[in-house]
């Protein structure tokens, strides 16, 4: 009898533990499922901005990439009218929606009447969502650039885009990919904006990319070497004007990349540096601005921002890689690009 009682005791204890474990598993499953559902809903929710958040997919040499196009609401176009297009390339650890929320480019697009294209890196192509701008040696970077151009072409075919008023901007890995796009397809862009990116031509593989991020690889400066390193597809003077933005407190991409980017681009287009000037608007972070000119025209502008880390300057509060205290990089990006549109 004692043996049966002992066996019954352990059986009941096992049954109670099994029920508790089952209940806990179901509870955790529901909690995890809720978290996944909320994360998915957030990812699919359109970012701030009064307009349409239109999804699409482009195919190219680098495979398929999704994208979103923002179209301002209540657009009334004149017969035959076409609008400028701003291509925005997010950084590592971001999505197109994150980048739109951080930069608030959509709100500016509503006021200034332009379209915004947000290509999306595939996590299979890169686990952290980085653009493969540095894989030049393997050909992966150029293939990915070709796929991004396929997305631009698709946007131009489906929406009222003025092909003569297209600019590209990016943050971090997106900045370096923006520069690669401009060197591979120089006649397709009127302006390129690099925010916190690695200097063009400073890396050709994942190993050299890490050194370039630390500022250890400086691209060659002679014009012929610059073109070879950057992979320019046309005469150097056809490269579009460039705006470089970088924080001097950036611990991810060394601040020295800012001057290297400006210098290598200026060398390629035959521009020369003017006198640096210090600017500060209100309580925002100060910045040092240097213009590089050729025959009186500014072809490169370098903005080195005091105290800014690896973040979009003037971005929304509470977003990743976004600093609300810096100068408004979104306005600066559009002002620089639209100035080039006016000079076509």
N, C-alpha and C positions, 0 to 999 in steps of 0.2 A: 504493500500500500504506500509505503514511503517513497518507493521508486516511482510509482505512478504519479504521486503528488508532485515530486520534483520535476518529472517530465512535463506535467501539465503546467507547472509554474513557468518553465522555460519556454514552453510553446506559447503561453499567453503573453509573456514578455516579448518574444519574437514577433508575435502578431501585432502588439502595440507599436513596437519600433518600426515595423514594416508600414503600418498605417501612417505613422508620423512622417516617415521618410517619403512616402507617396504624396502626402499632403504638402510637405515642404517642396518636393520636386514640382508638383503642379503649380504651387504658388510662385516659385521662382520662374517656371516656364511662362506663366502669365505675365510676370513682371518683365522678363526679357522680351517677350513678344510685344508688350506695351512700349518698351523702349525702342525696339526696332520700328514699330508702327509710327511712333512720334518722330523718330529720326527720318524715316522715309517721307512722312508728311511735310517735315521741315524742308527736306531736300527738294521736294516737288513744288513747294509753295513759291510763287513768284516773288522776287525781291521787291523792295520798295520802288515805286515809280508808276505813274499813271500811264498805262499802256498795255500792250500785248507781249507776253513772254512765250515765244513760239519755239518749240523744239524741232530739231531736225537731225539728220545723219548724213555725213559725207564719206565717200570712199576714195581712197587714193593709194599711192605706192606704200604708205606706212600702215595700211589697213583702214578700218572704219573708226571714225570719231564722231561723237555726238556734239551738238552745239545748241545754243539758244540765241535767238535774235530778239532784241527788244525793239518794238515799234511804238512810238508815242501814240497816245490815244487822240482821237478827233483830228487826225491829220487831213487837211483839205489841200490837195495838190492841184496846181494848175495843169492844163493839158501839156503833157510831155515833160513835166517837172520831175527831176530826180534829186535824191537827197544824199548828203555825205554819209560815209560809213566809217565808224570807229571799231577796229578789231581789238578786243581786250583779252590778253592771255594771262590767266591766273598763275599764281606761284605754287610751289610745293605745299602739300597739305591743304590746298584750297579746291573749291569747285568754282564753276562759272558763277553760280548763284552767290557764293561767298564773296567773290571778287566784286560782283555788282553791288552787293550790300555794303561792302567796305568802302568802295570808291564813290558810290552814289552817282555814277556816271549816267544812269537812266534818268534821274531827275534833271540833270543838265541837258540831256538829249531832248527832253520834253520842251524845255525853254528855248533851246537853240535849233530844234527841228533837224535832228539827224538820227540815223539808225545805229544800233550797237550790236556787234556780233561777239558772242562769248563761246569760243570753242572749248571743249571739255576733254581733258586727258583721260585715257582709259587706264584703269588701275592694273589691267593685265600688262599694258605697255610699260607702266612704271608703278610699283606698289605705293609710293608716296604721292602719286599724281603729278610728278615733275615732268616737264617737257624734256625730251632727250636731245637738247641742243648741242651737247658735247660729243655725241657719238658720231663724229665726222669720219673717223678711221673705218668704222664698220659700215658706214653708209646709212645707218639708222636715222641720223639727224636729218639728212637731206630727204629721206623718204617721208619722215614725219612732216617736214616742211611742205612737201608736195601735197600731203593730205590736208594740211591746213589751208593751202591755196585752193584745194578743191572745195572746201567749205566756203571760202570767200567767193569763189566763182558761182557756187550754188546760190548764195545769198544775192549776188548780183543778178542772177537769172530770175529768181522768184520774187524779188522785191524791187522797188523803184530806187536802185542805187546808182549814183553817179560814179562811174568807174574812174573818173579823173579826180575824184575827191575821196580817196580811201587812205586812212592812216592806221598804223598798228602801234599798240602800246602794251607793255607787260611789266610784271613785278617778279623779281628774282629770276627763277628759271624761265618764266614767261618773258622777262626782259631780254634774256640772252637768245631765246627763240625768236623774239621780235626782230632782233638785229640780224639773225640768220636769214629770216624771211626777206628782210630788206636787201641783203647782199645777194641772195639767190634770185630774187624777183624785183630788182630795183625800180623797174618802170611801172610796177603795180601799186606802189605806195608813194604818197606825197610827203609823208613825214613818218618818223619812227621815234618812239619814246621808250627809253630804258630807265626803269626805276629799280635800283638796288640789284643790278645784274652784273655778270662777269663780262669783262672786256671781250669784244669780238676777236676771234682767232686765238684766244688764250688757252684753249683746250681742244683735244681731239679724241678723248676717251674718258671713261669714268675715273681712271686713276689721275689723269692730268687735270680733270675738272676739280677735284678736291684741292689740289695745289693752287689752281687758278682762283678758287674761292677765297683762299688765304692770301691772295695777292702775290704768289710765288712765281707765276708764269706771266711774264709781260709779253704781249704780242710784238712781233717785229715791226719796226717803224719805216724802213724804206718802202716806197710806194709799191714796187713790184712784189715784195715779200708780204706786204699787207693784203694785197689782193689775193695772193695764193693762200694765205692763212685764213682769210674770211670766206673764201670761196665765191668772190664776186663774179656774177655772170655777165657783167657788162663793163664798159669803160668806167673807171672809178668816179669820174665827175658826174655820172648819172645817179649816184647814190642819193637817196632823199635826205633832207636835213634831219638832224638828230637832236633831241632833247635828252640830257642825262640828269637824273635826279638820284641822289644818294645821301644817306645819313653818315655823319662822321663818327657815330657811336655804333655802327653796324658790326655785330660780332659774328654774323653768319657769312656774309660776303664782304671781304675786306674793303674799306673805303677807298683804298688806292685804285680799285677797279674803276672808280668814277673818272679819275683823270686819265687812266689808260684808255677807257672807252672813248672819251672825248678826243684824246690825242690821236688814236689810231684812225678814227673817223675823219678828223680834220686833215690828217696827212693824206688820206685817200681822196679827199675832195679838194685838196689844195688850199685849205683855209688856215688862217693864222690867229693865234690868241691875242685878244685885246687885254686891257687892264681889268683885273677883277674888281668887283664892287660889292659892298656889303648891304644887304637889304633886310628889313624886318617890318612886318605889318602888324600893328597892334601888339598883342601879347603872344603871338605865334613865334615859333622858333626862328631864329635868324638864319640867313643863308648867304653864301658867297657865290656870286654869279659871274661866269666868264663866258664871253661870246667869242667864237672863232669865225672870222669873216674872210670872204674872198671877193675882191672888187666891190667892197661895200655891203655885200649881202651876208647876213648871218646864216651860216650853214650848220653850225653846232653851238648849242648852249649847254653849259655845265652849271648845275646848281648843287652845291655842297651844303647840306643842311645841318646846323649845329644841334647836337644832342639827340638826333633821330637814330633809332635803332633799325632793325630789319623790318620795316613797316611802310605801308602806303602813307605818305605824308598828308595830313589833313583828313584822314579817313574817319569813318564812323566809329563812335565810341562802342566798346564791347565786342568788336569784331577781331578775329585773328589777323595778325600782321597789319594792324591799323592804328595810326597815331593821330588823334584828333588835335594835338597841339602843334603839328607842323603846318607849314604853308600848304595851301590847297592845291595838291598835285593834280586833282581832277580838272580844275579850272585852268591850271597851267598847261596841262596836256592838250586840252581843247583849244586854248588860245594859240598855242604853238602850231597845232595842226591846221586850224582855220586860217592862220596867217599864210601858211604855205598854199592852201587852196586858193587864196586870193592872188597868188603870184603865178598861177598856171598860165 
